Every structure is written in structure tokens, then in C-alpha cells.
Amino acid sequence: MKLLHQAIKGLLASAAIAVMGITSSCGPAKDVIYIEDLQPEAEITLQPDGEIRLQPGDHVAISVNSRDEELAKMFNLNPISGTEGSNYYTVDPQGNIDFPVLGNLQVQGLTRIEVAQLVKFRLLAGQLLRDPIVTAYFPDMAFYLIGESGVGRHPITTDKLNLLEAMSLTGDIQLSGKKTNVLVLRTEGNKQIPYRVDFTKVDDLYGSPAYYVRQNDFIYVEPTQVRANQSTAHGNNYLTIGFWTSMLSLAATLAVLFTK
């Protein structure tokens, strides 16, 4: 019985020390808050060019309107299903689209507005249409998210989208995700370029080449070590407060039973 009492006391002491150690390590939040080094009234210089630009394989929709409605129809020969007066084009490997009457137009590297301006200029220069109104949009631009911030394909519906905005669209990075080492995989030509971004540091986030999201970007938020441990068969449950609290409760119960 004496040995049992000593064993229970030892278990109580170990559990108490473990709980104290775990709770004491839970100091102020670190590497959890976005841009935590941002100073009051600081001015952040944004990168000058963040707009989505066309790449080979992308799709662009273009509509041409004019007072000369019959003439304008010549430039709207490939309508998108369910739309009126819009043309749907795929950028070929050389960066061109085949536009009615105008022929090949080099659009690789152009923004949505620049595409519309190019078509309008060519129509006016060739005196093909009076007072043309040209609009363009990218119908299916998207980025992809995997890891500790949800999984899925998310449309890009604006001319530019930064990483903070992308996270807000997907529901934020979970506490189980590592904000200090977010991976952005970007396709450039026939290569995929990896960028690592620390969301807790101003310079690292705003200065990253991946700050502005591009079409087909893959954003991966990796799990923290605690989350990774929990995903194993048993995990490191002995490192959690819950485990040691349960052990402490069990030891206390045994001590009461055997000391009566």
C-alpha cells in the first residue's frame, strides 16, 4: 500500500508539472497575427502592377457594340452560351486570339482594359465601325487553395487580387495553419515557380512577387506542428493540456479511494 501511495504521489506531481509547463509555454500569441510587426501610422508602398494579364491558354470574352448594329454583328460571331454580343476566345501558344475581320491580335501580357483598347483602336484605325464600344472580361480566371485554409477553386472576379483578399474570400487561415510559411505555386510558361510568404511580416508579405494573385496560382497553407501531430494515429496526445488534466484527475481519484 505504501508503494501504491508513492506511485500515486509521483503521478500527481508529474501531471502537475506537465500542466504547468504547457500552460506557461502559452505566452502571448506569436506567429498567429497577420503583419504583427506593422507599426502605428505606418505607410505601406504597394507594388505598382498587380492586374491580371493574359497568358497562353487563358480565355477572354469580348463584346463589340456600335450605332451600326448590323456592322457590329460581324465582330460578335462566336457568342458565349447564354449571353448576347460577347465572343469567347482562347489565347493560343503564341499569345494571339483570332478575332473576326481583324485577324490575329497579340494579347499575351495585356490586362482586360488593354484588350478592349486594342480592339477599339484596330476598329477605328481600319475605319470598320463608327464609335465602337468594346468591353472585355476574363470569364474563368481562378486560384486554388489547399491545406489549413480550406480546399477548392476560387474565381478571380476583379482586375487585381492580393493574398490578404484571397484569404478573406476563403474564410481566413485557421489557427492550425502556419502563417509564417505559406507556399504559392505559380505557373510561368512551362515552369512552376514556388514562392514562400510570411503573412506575419510586413516586408515579406507586401514585397513578395506573389503578393498579387495570378490565375491558376496554388496557395498551400501547411499545418502547424501541433496540427500535424494530431493527424497521426495517436499523435502526441501526451503533450496536450487535456491529456495531463485527465491524468491529474485520475490520480486524484485514486488517491482519495486508497486513503480512505
C-alpha positions, 0 to 999 in steps of 0.5 A: 500500500505504501508503494501504491501511495508513492506511485500515486504521489509521483503521478500527481506531481508529474501531471502537475508539472506537465500542466504547468509547463504547457500552460506557461509555454502559452505566452502571448500569441506569436506567429498567429497575427497577420503583419504583427510587426506593422507599426502605428501610422505606418505607410505601406508602398504597394507594388505598382502592377498587380492586374491580371494579364493574359497568358497562353491558354487563358480565355477572354470574352469580348463584346463589340457594340456600335450605332451600326448594329448590323456592322457590329454583328460581324465582330460578335460571331462566336457568342458565349452560351447564354449571353448576347454580343460577347465572343469567347476566345482562347489565347493560343501558344503564341499569345494571339486570339483570332478575332473576326475581320481583324485577324490575329491580335497579340494579347499575351501580357495585356490586362482586360482594359488593354484588350478592349483598347486594342480592339477599339483602336484596330476598329477605328484605325481600319475605319470598320465601325463608327464609335465602337464600344468594346468591353472585355472580361476574363470569364474563368480566371481562378486560384486554388487553395489547399491545406489549413485554409480550406480546399477548392477553386476560387474565381478571380472576379476583379482586375487585381487580387492580393493574398490578404483578399484571397484569404478573406474570400476563403474564410481566413487561415485557421489557427492550425495553419502556419502563417509564417510559411505559406507556399504559392505555386505559380505557373510561368510558361512551362515552369512552376515557380514556388514562392514562400510568404510570411503573412506575419511580416510586413516586408515579406508579405507586401514585397513578395512577387506573389503578393498579387494573385495570378490565375491558376496560382496554388496557395498551400497553407501547411499545418502547424506542428501541433496540427500535424501531430494530431493527424497521426494515429495517436499523435502526441496526445501526451503533450496536450493540456487535456491529456495531463488534466485527465491524468491529474484527475485520475490520480486524484481519484485514486488517491482519495479511494486508497486513503480512505 
